[in-house]
Amino acid sequence: MKHSDLLKIVKKFGDPVYVYDSEKIIFQFQRLTKAFSGVNKLKLNYACKALSNITILKLMNSLGSGLDTVSIQEVELGLLAGFKPESIIYTPNGVSLEEIEQAAKLGVRINIDNLSILEQFGSKHPNIPVCIRINPHVMAGGNSNISVGHIDSKFGISIHQIPHLLRIVELTKMNINGIHMHTGSDILDIDVFLYASEILFDTAKNFKNLDFIDFGSGFKVPYKDGDIETNIEELGKKLSTRFNEFCKEYGKELTLAFEPGKYLVSEAGSFLAKVNVVKQTTSTVFASIDSGFNHLIRPMLYGAYHQIENVSNPEGRERYYSVVGYICETDTFASNRRISEISEGDILCFKNAGAYCFTMASNYNSRFRPPEVLWHNGKAILIRERETFEDLIKNQVDVKNIFSQPTEKKKLTPQE
Ligand SMILES: *Cc1c(COP(=O)(O)O)cnc(C)c1O
């Protein structure tokens, strides 16, 4: 998006504000689809938790995407956005049997990631097909917080427990329709990913009625210049070939599924915030913005890097700044970052603000969550309003008459 368009959006909707470029989302969806054109049946299920605005969900639906959901509320959002129940897959971790039953009742596909619930669900509902989430114990992530396939992970059913798993399936006579893994958030090494896929294929051979194999996600997108990104085209070619081979051995054409979140929406998003104060200390120049980790927590939560551009002065001389927020705790977006010269009132743009940014925003410090704007066909469309004071207190119960009012203290006069 052009700087002038971003500035116009701030002028119209105020700051801070999230902006999403639909063209980029569509481009990423098509690029991924094309990379896997070697398989006949491909299903991309957009991971709703990355960015769950209903207009974004409708865009995904219009592209032919399915939806990957991790809570019953996300399932309901998906249905509200117009996804057919069978286009939604519910892949929770550690939720109650009741919540899984609720999702099953809505007709969405169920993915179970532990033996205890699998046994309970299978005993009660042997006729409802279930996908199982396997943990292949492959460490594919770049950061221990986001690698979910390794041995100590809470995610999935360990491949070392396959015999136990098979016994449950046999005893309950339940129907396993899919095998799933989601190994981590960053696939950097395609060979590691293909290795994990082999484990999935081996597991799949144990089940006769599969419809699909779901390879999760973890496609890495660049967050800064020179960042490595997943080579989607190479992965697509290699995995498609291997998948087709497997289907031949298996004797049925299965669907190859993925659940990308970040890959589809990260780069489409920009977060715009105004600089309130430029403060020079002995060693650092701070640029304090009109926002904080209440709106964009990734840098504070897991040290994520977001490129920051001064859209008000893009051609200015570059200087070093620490960009900080207004939250009354350490609230640092970037330390000693080269940014073109900042003046108070300038608008900074945080890149890659589409995934896990707004959806992780909170009301900490009793601040309003920002609006969201979709940039579509050259137009800025408001898709979420800025919160108001009413939103902040909406669910608070103002209990009357439980505490007495503070008593007026006798005022002291200087003579006393
Ligand atoms: C979060 C999640 C995803 C999406 O991960 P990205 O890194 O955003 O692509 C996919 N599958 C499951 C089960 C998830 O929990």
The ligand as a Gaussian input file, in Angstrom:
#p B3LYP/6-31G(d) Opt

LIG

0 1
 C       -2.274000     -21.736000      15.051000
 C       -2.508000     -22.940000      14.262000
 C       -2.259000     -22.915000      12.881000
 C       -1.735000     -21.719000      12.142000
 O       -0.378000     -21.502000      12.337000
 P        0.390000     -20.347000      11.484000
 O        1.765000     -20.384000      11.972000
 O       -0.288000     -19.055000      11.772000
 O        0.257000     -20.679000      10.062000
 C       -2.534000     -24.077000      12.192000
 N       -3.000000     -25.187000      12.806000
 C       -3.251000     -25.228000      14.132000
 C       -3.783000     -26.460000      14.750000
 C       -3.000000     -24.110000      14.902000
 O       -3.227000     -24.164000      16.222000

